[in-house]
Amino acid sequence: MFGKTKQVLTRIGAFTLAVAAPAVFAAEGDVVGGKGIDLTPLTNSVNFGSVLTGIMAVAGSLIVLYAGSAGVRWILRMVRGA
């Protein structure tokens, strides 16, 4: 009894979402003032040089960990094979 009702409500919800979502994104440009949102103060305060350095440091750490674990596995195989 409730299974069929749940299926119907799920279909109605999916249909409503499919119809309403494009309407939200197709709104007139004048809703926000016609210019859009100005994110200049936010993007000017981010120093992408330090962000890139951090990403490279994390990547380097992951490479060192992977190489270390691969080396340990290789050494263990050599010891077991001897």
N, C-alpha and C positions, 0 to 999 in steps of 0.2 A: 504494500500500500504506500508506504513512505518512499520506497525506492523510485517509483514512477513519478511521484511528486517532486522528488529531488532532481530527477533528470529533466523534468519540464522547467523547473526553476533555474537550473543550470543553463539550459538552452536560452531561456528568456534573458538571463543575465548576460550571456555571451553576445546575444543579438543586440541588447541595449548598449553594451560596451562598444561593439563594432559600429553602431550608428552614431553614438555620442562622441567617441574619441576623435574622429576626423573633424567634427564640428568645432571642437575646442581649438584644434590647431589651425583651422581655416578662418579664425577670427580676423576682423579688420585690423589694419595696422594702426588705426587711430586709438585703439584701446589702450596702448602703452604710450600714446603721445605721438605716434607716427615715426619716432626716431629709433625705437628699440631701447634696450637696456644698455647703459654705458658701464662697462666693466674696466675702464681704463685705470681707475685708482687701485683696483685689486690686482690687475696684471702688472702694473708698474712697480708694485712693492715686492714682487717675486724675483729673486735672483736665480736665474736658470743655470748659472755656472755652478753654484753650490749644489743645486739639485742634481745636476749631471755628475758631479764629483761623488755624491752620495750613492747614486745608482751604480756607478762604476766600482765603488768600494764594495758594495754588496755583491755585485757580480764577481769581482775578484775573490771575495771570501768563499763564494759558492764553488768557484773553480778550484780553489786550493783544497776545500773539503772533498770535492769529488776526486781530485787527483790523489789525495792522501788515502782515501778509502780504496781506490783502485790499486794503489801501490801496496797497501796492506793485503788485499786479496791476492795479488800476484805473489807476494812473499809467502803467504800461507800456502798457496798452491805449490810453490817451489819446495817448501819444507815438507809438505805432505808427500810430495813425489819422490823425495830423497830416501 
